[in-house]
Amino acid sequence: MAYMCCLFSVLYFFFELFCAGEKKKYVVSIVQYGVTMLLAVMGSMVLFLPTAMNLLQGKGIESTTDYTPGFHIGIKTLIKGLLPGVWMQKSFGTESQGIMLFCGTFVLFCVVAYFLSKRNLKEKVLSAVLMIFLVVSATFIPLENVWNGFRKANSYYCRFSFIIVFFIIYLTAAYLEKGAKFIHKKWFKSVVCVWISVELLFNGYSIVKSFAPVEGHKYSEYDEQQQERFNSLEGSDDDFYRTEQASVAGEDKGANYLGVFNEGLQFGYHSFATYTSTINSALTELYHKCGYHDYYKFMQYNEPLLLTDSLWGIKYIISDHDIEGCKKDIDAGVINDKSVYLNPYALNLGYRVQDADIENIEAENAFEYQNMLLSTLLGENIQCFKKVDSQKTVLEDGDEFQIKVPEQEHILYGYIDHVIKNAAQTVIFINGKARTTYSRVTSYKTFQIDDPEQSDIATVTLKGNIPNKDELEGVFYYLDMREFRAAIEKLKTEMFQIEDYTEGSVTGTYTATEDNEKLMLTIPYDKGWRIECNGKTVTADADRTFTVLTMNKGENKITMKYISPGFREGAIISLLAILLFVIWQRAEKKRMMKFCGEVHI
């Protein structure tokens, strides 16, 4: 938003400059504006620089922006956006969204009156040019990408519409300031006050009714119960642990394709699932390779993968359905239709690994990747996931896969390749029961397959509008629990012992049995971490997804503190900008005093 305001500031400056028409002052005005803007941007570096550096971990390095000429909407949709009580929603991942510019019928009448008034023709022409440019920027895709920081916005594309609304209101104010003598009459003020109040109530009610997913009191109840849930977990477990939720709130729990994103921030529990512009692209890539999801724009968690969940330290899973391999906590009860499931295999925040180069693993599919991932960490060949045979049958309305259930202790998993991710309503059925919508952009990838009660054949059916059902391929593996337990026990032999952890700070010990041991902390690597081992500064491997440290033999006291990258540098630049601004203003004041003195003489 700050970038958009700066961009508009340039346009508005030249608009005012050309309206004033004082050509002799053009150069001086441009220089003064340029210096002021430079100092203003420098003054904001304490916030801007850390934000920019964090954006460079994910969305800031996006290179897939499409600049092909085209328009988001037509004239009819644009006009519709100027009407009251209109909420134009779009389907996620599509371009079919209008732009809402309504800011009051009184304002719109005044804008029309502004252009019909006897104001300076040059000013009205410049106003029209700027307004047309702003509206075209909102609808013409290449220009809209520029406003969004040279990247494509995948939802709510016209994010700078507030600037257009601001300029509309500015034109209204300009008209009322000079062109409306009746504005000061009491009757007019009363009429306008009532008019705007009624309009606000109507428009607010219409928008909230159309947009709000749940009623206010229902959400308040949900919020209170969720807070109770996580406070209870925190009170019963003093260790560091991660928690994820495998089911969303709301009535349509079967369409669990969005997941729970930022509730970890809201309720104070540790979670990888987040929806933020400062995503960690290395972490989302790892989650993709493991088979959690195919979407790269955020961290999504919908169904557990016991092996990698355990490696990442996900100890608690909140779900409205049973979680294979985890123990249901009966004492925790059911809140918001969800129970607590304990993962007994979850590892600590850090543990010894033989090799941490998990970024360069190439595998045939997500399950083979997890096998190779675990093999890399342990330094030996591990085959926890084993392939099971399946038979595909093409149905009239989809595809069905029949999977032979293995005899040994297991958890069965699978996913379907080549599904077109669009807005079509395509649903996965496990043994005849609907599990989730599978064809959305945000639909998750790997699902657990429950064992059928009276058969050794499990069925996975994909039904819906599937234009390429002949091309679909099912990938099905089972997790061999005996192999899995043995591997986890090996990793548990040498773990990082946490002594204290707060927001941005971790303290603990790790006892190494030999020199140059690798300790992998499942804290995503970030330049902001300042790490000390036995009082000496150490550096984590910058090429790794997680924080990997090399330990010496014996006890290692580790202290980690986080300062956002760029904060210190930004603070210095901001202080320098403030100092330069003060010096400049004092010099300007002296110059003006000298000038006034000469004029007086």
C-alpha positions as CSV (number, residue, x, y, z in Angstrom):
1,M,0.0,0.0,0.0
2,A,2.9,2.4,0.8
3,Y,4.3,1.7,-2.7
4,M,1.0,2.5,-4.3
5,C,0.7,5.8,-2.3
6,C,4.2,6.8,-3.4
7,L,3.3,6.0,-7.0
8,F,0.2,8.1,-6.8
9,S,2.1,10.8,-5.1
10,V,4.2,11.3,-8.2
11,L,1.1,11.5,-10.4
12,Y,-0.7,13.9,-8.0
13,F,2.4,16.1,-7.8
14,F,2.5,16.6,-11.5
15,F,-1.2,17.1,-11.6
16,E,-1.0,20.0,-9.1
17,L,2.1,21.3,-10.8
18,F,0.5,21.5,-14.3
19,C,-2.7,22.9,-12.8
20,A,-0.8,25.8,-11.1
21,G,0.9,26.5,-14.5
22,E,3.9,28.4,-13.0
23,K,6.5,27.2,-15.5
24,K,9.3,29.3,-13.9
25,K,9.0,27.3,-10.7
26,Y,8.8,23.9,-12.4
27,V,12.5,23.0,-11.8
28,V,12.6,24.2,-8.2
29,S,9.3,22.5,-7.4
30,I,10.4,19.2,-8.9
31,V,13.7,19.3,-7.0
32,Q,12.0,20.1,-3.7
33,Y,9.5,17.4,-4.3
34,G,12.2,14.9,-5.2
35,V,14.3,15.7,-2.1
36,T,11.2,15.5,0.1
37,M,10.1,12.2,-1.2
38,L,13.6,10.8,-1.0
39,L,13.9,11.8,2.7
40,A,10.4,10.5,3.3
41,V,11.3,7.1,1.9
42,M,14.6,7.1,3.8
43,G,12.7,8.0,7.0
44,S,10.5,4.9,6.6
45,M,13.4,2.5,6.1
46,V,13.1,1.2,9.6
47,L,9.9,-0.4,8.5
48,F,10.4,-0.6,4.7
49,L,13.8,-2.3,4.6
50,P,12.8,-5.3,6.9
51,T,9.6,-5.8,4.9
52,A,11.3,-5.7,1.6
53,M,14.0,-8.2,2.7
54,N,11.3,-10.6,4.0
55,L,9.3,-10.2,0.8
56,L,12.5,-11.3,-1.1
57,Q,12.1,-14.7,0.5
58,G,8.9,-15.4,-1.4
59,K,6.5,-13.1,-3.3
60,G,9.1,-10.4,-3.9
61,I,11.0,-12.7,-6.2
62,E,8.0,-13.9,-8.2
63,S,9.0,-14.1,-11.9
64,T,5.8,-15.4,-13.5
65,T,4.0,-12.1,-13.9
66,D,2.1,-12.0,-17.2
67,Y,2.2,-8.7,-19.1
68,T,0.1,-9.8,-22.0
69,P,-2.3,-6.9,-23.0
70,G,-5.8,-7.4,-21.8
71,F,-8.6,-6.1,-19.6
72,H,-10.0,-7.5,-16.4
73,I,-13.5,-6.1,-16.9
74,G,-15.8,-4.3,-19.4
75,I,-17.7,-1.0,-19.2
76,K,-20.9,-2.6,-17.8
77,T,-19.0,-4.1,-14.8
78,L,-17.1,-0.8,-14.3
79,I,-20.4,1.1,-14.0
80,K,-21.8,-1.6,-11.7
81,G,-19.0,-0.9,-9.3
82,L,-20.2,2.7,-8.9
83,L,-23.6,1.6,-7.6
84,P,-24.5,1.2,-3.9
85,G,-25.0,-2.1,-2.2
86,V,-22.9,-4.0,-4.7
87,W,-20.3,-6.7,-3.6
88,M,-18.5,-8.2,-6.6
89,Q,-16.8,-11.4,-5.4
90,K,-14.5,-13.5,-7.6
91,S,-13.6,-17.2,-7.6
92,F,-10.1,-17.8,-6.3
93,G,-7.6,-18.0,-9.1
94,T,-9.9,-16.4,-11.7
95,E,-10.1,-12.9,-13.3
96,S,-13.9,-12.6,-13.0
97,Q,-14.0,-9.8,-10.4
98,G,-15.4,-6.3,-10.8
99,I,-14.0,-3.2,-9.2
100,M,-15.9,-1.4,-6.4
101,L,-15.5,2.4,-6.6
102,F,-18.7,3.4,-4.9
103,C,-18.1,6.2,-2.3
104,G,-21.6,7.7,-2.1
105,T,-24.1,9.0,-4.6
106,F,-23.6,12.5,-3.2
107,V,-19.9,12.3,-4.0
108,L,-20.7,11.0,-7.5
109,F,-23.2,13.8,-8.2
110,C,-20.6,16.4,-7.1
111,V,-17.9,14.9,-9.4
112,V,-20.3,15.2,-12.3
113,A,-21.1,18.8,-11.2
114,Y,-17.3,19.5,-11.0
115,F,-16.9,18.7,-14.7
116,L,-20.0,20.7,-15.7
117,S,-19.0,23.7,-13.6
118,K,-17.3,26.9,-14.8
119,R,-13.9,25.9,-13.3
120,N,-10.7,26.4,-15.3
121,L,-10.9,24.2,-18.4
122,K,-7.2,23.2,-18.1
123,E,-7.8,21.9,-14.6
124,K,-10.8,19.9,-15.6
125,V,-9.0,18.4,-18.6
126,L,-6.0,17.4,-16.3
127,S,-8.5,15.9,-13.8
128,A,-10.2,13.9,-16.5
129,V,-6.8,12.6,-17.9
130,L,-5.7,11.5,-14.4
131,M,-9.0,9.9,-13.6
132,I,-9.1,8.0,-16.9
133,F,-5.5,6.9,-16.4
134,L,-6.3,5.6,-12.9
135,V,-9.4,3.7,-14.1
136,V,-7.5,2.2,-17.0
137,S,-4.7,1.2,-14.6
138,A,-7.2,-0.7,-12.6
139,T,-8.5,-2.7,-15.6
140,F,-5.6,-3.0,-18.0
141,I,-3.6,-6.0,-16.8
142,P,0.0,-4.8,-17.6
143,L,-0.6,-1.4,-15.8
144,E,-2.3,-3.1,-12.9
145,N,0.7,-5.3,-12.4
146,V,2.9,-2.2,-12.2
147,W,0.7,-0.9,-9.4
148,N,1.0,-4.2,-7.6
149,G,4.8,-4.0,-7.5
150,F,5.4,-5.6,-10.9
151,R,3.7,-8.8,-9.9
152,K,0.3,-10.4,-10.6
153,A,-2.3,-10.3,-7.7
154,N,-4.1,-13.6,-7.7
155,S,-7.1,-12.3,-5.7
156,Y,-8.7,-8.9,-5.3
157,Y,-6.7,-7.6,-8.2
158,C,-7.5,-3.9,-8.0
159,R,-5.8,-3.3,-4.6
160,F,-5.2,0.4,-5.3
161,S,-8.9,1.2,-5.9
162,F,-8.7,3.2,-2.6
163,I,-6.5,5.7,-4.6
164,I,-9.2,6.1,-7.2
165,V,-11.8,6.6,-4.5
166,F,-9.5,9.2,-2.9
167,F,-9.2,11.2,-6.1
168,I,-13.0,11.0,-6.7
169,I,-13.5,12.5,-3.2
170,Y,-10.8,15.1,-3.9
171,L,-12.8,16.3,-7.0
172,T,-15.9,16.5,-4.9
173,A,-14.1,18.6,-2.3
174,A,-12.7,20.9,-5.1
175,Y,-16.2,21.4,-6.4
176,L,-17.8,22.1,-3.0
177,E,-14.9,24.5,-2.1
178,K,-15.5,26.9,-5.0
179,G,-18.5,25.9,-7.0
180,A,-21.3,25.4,-4.4
181,K,-22.5,28.5,-2.6
182,F,-25.4,26.6,-1.0
183,I,-23.2,24.2,0.9
184,H,-23.1,26.6,3.9
185,K,-26.9,26.7,4.3
186,K,-28.3,24.8,7.3
187,W,-31.0,23.0,5.3
188,F,-28.5,21.7,2.8
189,K,-26.2,20.3,5.6
190,S,-29.1,18.6,7.2
191,V,-30.3,17.0,4.0
192,V,-26.8,15.8,3.1
193,C,-26.2,14.4,6.6
194,V,-29.4,12.4,6.5
195,W,-28.8,11.3,2.9
196,I,-25.3,10.0,3.7
197,S,-26.3,8.3,6.9
198,V,-29.1,6.4,5.2
199,E,-26.8,5.4,2.4
200,L,-24.1,4.2,4.8
201,L,-26.5,2.0,6.6
202,F,-28.0,0.5,3.5
203,N,-24.6,0.0,1.8
204,G,-23.0,-1.4,5.0
205,Y,-25.8,-3.8,5.5
206,S,-25.8,-5.0,1.9
207,I,-22.0,-5.6,1.8
208,V,-21.8,-7.3,5.2
209,K,-24.8,-9.5,4.3
210,S,-23.1,-10.5,1.0
211,F,-19.6,-10.9,2.3
212,A,-19.6,-12.1,5.9
213,P,-19.1,-15.9,5.9
214,V,-20.7,-16.4,9.3
215,E,-22.8,-14.3,11.7
216,G,-21.0,-12.2,14.1
217,H,-22.1,-13.9,17.3
218,K,-21.3,-17.3,15.8
219,Y,-17.8,-16.2,15.1
220,S,-17.4,-14.7,18.5
221,E,-18.5,-18.1,20.0
222,Y,-16.0,-19.9,17.8
223,D,-13.2,-17.5,18.7
224,E,-13.9,-17.9,22.4
225,Q,-13.9,-21.7,22.2
226,Q,-10.8,-21.9,20.1
227,Q,-8.9,-19.7,22.6
228,E,-10.1,-22.0,25.3
229,R,-8.8,-25.0,23.4
230,F,-5.3,-23.7,22.8
231,N,-5.0,-22.2,26.3
232,S,-5.8,-25.7,27.7
233,L,-3.1,-27.2,25.5
234,E,-0.5,-24.7,26.6
235,G,-1.3,-25.3,30.2
236,S,-1.0,-29.1,29.9
237,D,2.3,-29.2,28.0
238,D,5.3,-27.1,28.9
239,D,7.5,-28.4,26.1
240,F,8.0,-26.8,22.7
241,Y,5.6,-28.3,20.2
242,R,3.8,-27.5,17.0
243,T,0.1,-27.7,16.3
244,E,-1.9,-27.9,13.1
245,Q,-5.6,-28.1,12.3
246,A,-6.9,-30.6,9.8
247,S,-10.4,-29.2,9.5
248,V,-11.8,-25.8,8.9
249,A,-14.6,-24.0,10.7
250,G,-18.0,-23.8,9.1
251,E,-20.8,-26.1,8.0
252,D,-19.2,-27.3,4.8
253,K,-16.5,-29.4,6.4
254,G,-16.4,-31.8,3.5
255,A,-15.0,-29.1,1.2
256,N,-11.8,-28.8,3.2
257,Y,-9.8,-27.3,0.5
258,L,-8.7,-24.0,2.1
259,G,-7.4,-25.1,5.5
260,V,-6.7,-23.1,8.6
261,F,-4.1,-20.5,8.0
262,N,-3.3,-17.7,10.5
263,E,-5.0,-19.0,13.6
264,G,-1.6,-19.8,15.0
265,L,-1.0,-16.0,15.1
266,Q,-4.4,-15.4,16.5
267,F,-4.4,-18.0,19.3
268,G,-0.7,-18.2,20.0
269,Y,0.2,-21.7,19.0
270,H,3.2,-22.7,16.8
271,S,2.2,-23.6,13.3
272,F,3.7,-23.8,9.8
273,A,0.3,-23.1,8.2
274,T,0.2,-19.4,7.3
275,Y,-1.1,-17.1,4.7
276,T,1.3,-14.1,4.4
277,S,3.1,-12.1,1.7
278,T,6.4,-12.8,3.4
279,I,6.2,-16.5,2.7
280,N,9.4,-18.7,3.0
281,S,9.6,-20.0,-0.6
282,A,12.1,-22.8,0.4
283,L,9.7,-24.1,3.0
284,T,6.7,-24.1,0.6
285,E,8.9,-25.9,-1.9
286,L,9.7,-28.6,0.7
287,Y,6.0,-29.0,1.6
288,H,5.2,-29.4,-2.1
289,K,7.9,-32.1,-2.5
290,C,6.5,-33.9,0.5
291,G,3.1,-34.0,-1.0
292,Y,1.1,-31.6,1.3
293,H,0.0,-29.4,-1.5
294,D,0.7,-28.1,-5.0
295,Y,0.1,-24.4,-4.4
296,Y,3.1,-22.2,-3.7
297,K,1.5,-19.0,-2.5
298,F,1.1,-20.0,1.2
299,M,1.8,-22.7,3.7
300,Q,-1.2,-25.1,3.8
301,Y,-2.1,-28.0,6.1
302,N,-5.2,-30.1,5.6
303,E,-4.3,-33.7,6.2
304,P,-1.4,-35.1,8.2
305,L,1.5,-37.0,6.8
306,L,2.8,-38.9,9.8
307,L,6.4,-39.2,8.7
308,T,7.1,-35.6,7.9
309,D,4.7,-34.3,10.6
310,S,7.0,-36.1,13.1
311,L,10.2,-34.7,11.5
312,W,8.8,-31.2,11.8
313,G,7.7,-31.6,15.4
314,I,4.0,-31.4,14.8
315,K,2.8,-32.9,18.1
316,Y,-0.9,-32.0,18.2
317,I,-3.5,-32.1,15.4
318,I,-6.9,-30.6,15.8
319,S,-9.5,-32.4,13.7
320,D,-13.1,-33.3,13.3
321,H,-12.2,-36.7,11.9
322,D,-9.9,-39.5,13.1
323,I,-6.2,-39.2,12.4
324,E,-4.4,-42.5,11.6
325,G,-1.3,-43.1,13.7
326,C,-2.2,-40.5,16.4
327,K,-3.9,-41.0,19.7
328,K,-7.1,-39.2,20.5
329,D,-7.0,-37.1,23.6
330,I,-10.3,-38.0,25.3
331,D,-9.6,-35.7,28.3
332,A,-9.3,-32.7,25.9
333,G,-12.9,-33.1,24.9
334,V,-14.6,-31.9,21.7
335,I,-14.7,-28.1,21.0
336,N,-16.1,-26.7,17.8
337,D,-16.7,-30.3,16.7
338,K,-13.0,-30.9,16.8
339,S,-10.9,-33.3,18.9
340,V,-7.2,-33.2,19.8
341,Y,-5.0,-35.9,18.4
342,L,-1.5,-36.5,19.8
343,N,1.3,-37.6,17.5
344,P,3.6,-39.8,19.7
345,Y,6.3,-39.8,17.2
346,A,6.8,-36.0,17.0
347,L,10.5,-35.1,17.4
348,N,11.9,-32.2,19.4
349,L,12.8,-28.8,17.9
350,G,16.2,-30.2,16.8
351,Y,18.0,-33.4,16.4
352,R,21.3,-34.9,15.0
353,V,21.3,-35.6,11.3
354,Q,24.0,-37.2,9.1
355,D,23.3,-34.9,6.2
356,A,21.0,-31.9,5.8
357,D,21.1,-31.5,2.1
358,I,17.4,-32.2,1.5
359,E,16.9,-29.5,-1.0
360,N,18.6,-31.3,-3.9
361,I,16.7,-34.6,-3.6
362,E,15.1,-35.6,-6.8
363,A,12.4,-38.3,-6.6
364,E,9.7,-40.0,-8.7
365,N,6.9,-38.9,-6.4
366,A,6.2,-37.4,-3.0
367,F,6.4,-40.7,-1.2
368,E,9.7,-41.7,-2.7
369,Y,10.9,-38.2,-1.8
370,Q,10.0,-38.8,1.9
371,N,11.9,-42.0,1.8
372,M,15.0,-40.3,0.4
373,L,14.5,-37.4,2.8
374,L,14.6,-39.7,5.8
375,S,17.5,-41.7,4.3
376,T,19.5,-38.5,3.9
377,L,18.9,-37.4,7.5
378,L,19.8,-40.8,8.9
379,G,22.6,-41.6,6.5
380,E,21.3,-45.0,5.5
381,N,18.8,-46.4,3.1
382,I,15.3,-46.2,4.6
383,Q,12.1,-47.4,2.8
384,C,9.2,-46.4,5.1
385,F,6.8,-45.8,2.3
386,K,6.1,-48.8,0.1
387,K,4.0,-48.8,-3.1
388,V,0.7,-50.7,-3.3
389,D,-1.0,-51.8,-6.5
390,S,-4.1,-50.2,-7.7
391,Q,-6.6,-50.7,-10.5
392,K,-8.3,-47.8,-12.3
393,T,-11.8,-47.8,-13.7
394,V,-13.1,-45.0,-15.8
395,L,-16.6,-44.1,-14.8
396,E,-19.2,-42.0,-16.5
397,D,-18.8,-39.2,-14.0
398,G,-15.2,-39.7,-12.9
399,D,-12.5,-42.3,-12.0
400,E,-12.4,-45.0,-9.4
401,F,-9.2,-46.6,-8.0
402,Q,-9.2,-49.9,-6.1
403,I,-6.3,-50.4,-3.8
404,K,-5.2,-53.6,-2.2
405,V,-4.9,-53.1,1.6
406,P,-1.5,-54.5,3.0
407,E,-1.5,-57.0,5.8
408,Q,1.2,-55.5,8.0
409,E,0.6,-52.5,10.3
410,H,0.3,-49.5,8.1
411,I,-1.3,-46.2,7.2
412,L,-2.4,-45.9,3.6
413,Y,-1.9,-42.7,1.6
414,G,-2.5,-41.5,-1.9
415,Y,-3.0,-38.7,-4.3
416,I,-4.2,-38.3,-7.9
417,D,-2.0,-36.7,-10.6
418,H,-2.9,-34.5,-13.5
419,V,-6.2,-33.2,-11.9
420,I,-7.0,-29.8,-13.5
421,K,-7.0,-27.2,-10.7
422,N,-9.9,-24.9,-11.6
423,A,-13.2,-23.9,-10.1
424,A,-15.0,-27.2,-11.0
425,Q,-16.7,-29.1,-8.2
426,T,-14.6,-32.3,-8.2
427,V,-14.8,-34.4,-5.0
428,I,-12.7,-37.2,-3.6
429,F,-14.6,-40.1,-2.1
430,I,-12.8,-42.6,0.3
431,N,-14.6,-45.9,0.5
432,G,-17.8,-44.1,-0.6
433,K,-17.5,-41.2,1.9
434,A,-16.9,-37.7,0.6
435,R,-13.5,-36.3,1.8
436,T,-12.8,-33.0,0.1
437,T,-13.0,-30.9,-3.1
438,Y,-10.0,-31.9,-5.1
439,S,-9.9,-29.5,-8.1
440,R,-9.5,-26.1,-6.5
441,V,-6.3,-24.2,-6.8
442,T,-5.9,-24.5,-3.1
443,S,-7.0,-28.2,-2.8
444,Y,-4.5,-30.2,-0.9
445,K,-2.7,-33.1,-2.5
446,T,-2.1,-36.2,-0.3
447,F,-5.0,-37.8,1.7
448,Q,-5.2,-40.7,4.1
449,I,-7.1,-43.7,3.0
450,D,-9.1,-45.4,5.8
451,D,-9.1,-49.2,5.8
452,P,-12.6,-50.6,4.8
453,E,-14.3,-52.4,7.6
454,Q,-15.3,-55.6,5.8
455,S,-13.0,-55.8,2.8
456,D,-9.3,-55.8,1.9
457,I,-9.9,-53.5,-1.1
458,A,-10.1,-49.7,-0.4
459,T,-11.7,-47.5,-3.0
460,V,-10.8,-43.9,-4.0
461,T,-13.3,-42.2,-6.3
462,L,-12.9,-38.8,-8.0
463,K,-16.3,-37.5,-9.2
464,G,-17.3,-34.4,-11.0
465,N,-16.6,-32.4,-14.2
466,I,-13.4,-34.1,-15.2
467,P,-12.5,-33.4,-18.9
468,N,-9.2,-35.4,-18.7
469,K,-10.3,-38.4,-16.7
470,D,-8.5,-40.8,-19.0
471,E,-5.2,-39.1,-18.1
472,L,-5.6,-39.3,-14.3
473,E,-3.1,-41.4,-12.5
474,G,-3.4,-42.6,-8.9
475,V,-0.3,-42.8,-6.7
476,F,-0.8,-45.0,-3.6
477,Y,1.7,-46.0,-0.9
478,Y,1.5,-47.3,2.6
479,L,3.6,-46.2,5.6
480,D,5.2,-49.3,7.1
481,M,4.8,-48.5,10.8
482,R,7.5,-50.9,11.9
483,E,10.1,-49.3,9.7
484,F,8.9,-45.9,10.6
485,R,9.1,-46.4,14.3
486,A,12.7,-47.8,14.0
487,A,13.7,-44.7,12.0
488,I,12.2,-42.2,14.4
489,E,13.8,-44.0,17.4
490,K,17.2,-43.5,15.8
491,L,16.6,-39.7,15.4
492,K,15.4,-39.5,19.0
493,T,18.7,-40.6,20.4
494,E,20.4,-37.2,20.2
495,M,18.0,-34.2,20.4
496,F,18.2,-30.6,21.2
497,Q,17.0,-29.9,24.7
498,I,15.0,-26.7,25.0
499,E,15.5,-24.7,28.2
500,D,13.6,-21.6,27.3
501,Y,11.7,-20.1,24.4
502,T,9.9,-16.9,23.8
503,E,8.9,-14.9,20.8
504,G,12.2,-14.4,18.9
505,S,14.4,-16.2,21.4
506,V,15.4,-19.9,21.9
507,T,17.8,-21.3,24.5
508,G,18.8,-24.9,24.9
509,T,21.6,-27.5,25.0
510,Y,22.8,-30.2,22.7
511,T,25.3,-32.9,23.7
512,A,27.4,-34.1,20.8
513,T,29.2,-37.5,21.0
514,E,31.8,-36.4,18.5
515,D,33.2,-33.4,16.7
516,N,31.5,-31.8,13.6
517,E,28.1,-33.3,14.3
518,K,25.2,-31.7,12.4
519,L,22.3,-30.4,14.4
520,M,19.2,-29.6,12.4
521,L,16.7,-27.3,14.1
522,T,13.3,-27.3,12.4
523,I,13.4,-23.5,12.5
524,P,13.3,-22.2,8.9
525,Y,16.6,-20.6,8.0
526,D,16.5,-16.8,8.2
527,K,19.3,-14.3,8.2
528,G,17.7,-12.6,11.2
529,W,18.8,-15.3,13.6
530,R,21.8,-14.4,15.8
531,I,23.2,-17.7,17.1
532,E,25.7,-18.2,19.9
533,C,27.2,-21.6,20.9
534,N,29.0,-21.7,24.2
535,G,29.3,-17.9,24.1
536,K,30.8,-17.8,20.5
537,T,28.9,-16.6,17.5
538,V,28.2,-19.3,15.0
539,T,26.6,-19.3,11.5
540,A,23.9,-21.6,10.2
541,D,24.2,-23.1,6.7
542,A,22.6,-20.6,4.4
543,D,21.9,-23.2,1.7
544,R,19.5,-25.2,3.9
545,T,15.8,-24.9,4.4
546,F,16.1,-25.3,8.1
547,T,18.7,-24.0,10.6
548,V,21.6,-26.4,10.5
549,L,24.6,-26.0,12.9
550,T,27.9,-27.8,13.2
551,M,28.6,-28.9,16.8
552,N,31.7,-29.8,18.7
553,K,32.0,-32.8,21.0
554,G,30.5,-32.3,24.4
555,E,27.8,-30.1,25.8
556,N,26.8,-27.1,23.6
557,K,24.9,-24.2,25.1
558,I,22.9,-22.6,22.2
559,T,21.3,-19.2,22.3
560,M,19.3,-17.8,19.4
561,K,17.8,-14.3,19.2
562,Y,15.9,-13.0,16.2
563,I,16.1,-9.4,14.8
564,S,14.3,-8.9,11.5
565,P,16.9,-8.6,8.6
566,G,17.3,-5.0,7.7
567,F,15.9,-3.5,10.9
568,R,19.2,-2.1,12.2
569,E,20.3,-0.8,8.8
570,G,16.8,0.7,8.3
571,A,16.9,2.4,11.7
572,I,20.2,4.0,10.9
573,I,19.0,5.2,7.5
574,S,15.8,6.6,9.1
575,L,17.7,8.5,11.7
576,L,20.0,9.9,9.1
577,A,17.0,11.0,7.0
578,I,15.4,12.8,10.0
579,L,18.7,14.5,10.7
580,L,19.1,15.6,7.0
581,F,15.5,16.9,7.0
582,V,16.0,19.0,10.2
583,I,19.2,20.5,8.7
584,W,17.4,21.2,5.4
585,Q,14.5,22.9,7.1
586,R,16.7,25.0,9.3
587,A,18.6,26.1,6.2
588,E,15.3,26.9,4.5
589,K,14.2,28.9,7.5
590,K,17.4,31.0,7.6
591,R,17.1,31.6,3.8
592,M,13.5,32.7,4.2
593,M,14.3,35.0,7.1
594,K,17.2,36.5,5.1
595,F,14.9,37.0,2.1
596,C,12.2,38.6,4.2
597,G,14.8,40.9,5.8
598,E,16.0,42.1,2.4
599,V,12.5,42.7,1.2
600,H,11.7,44.7,4.3
601,I,14.8,46.9,3.8
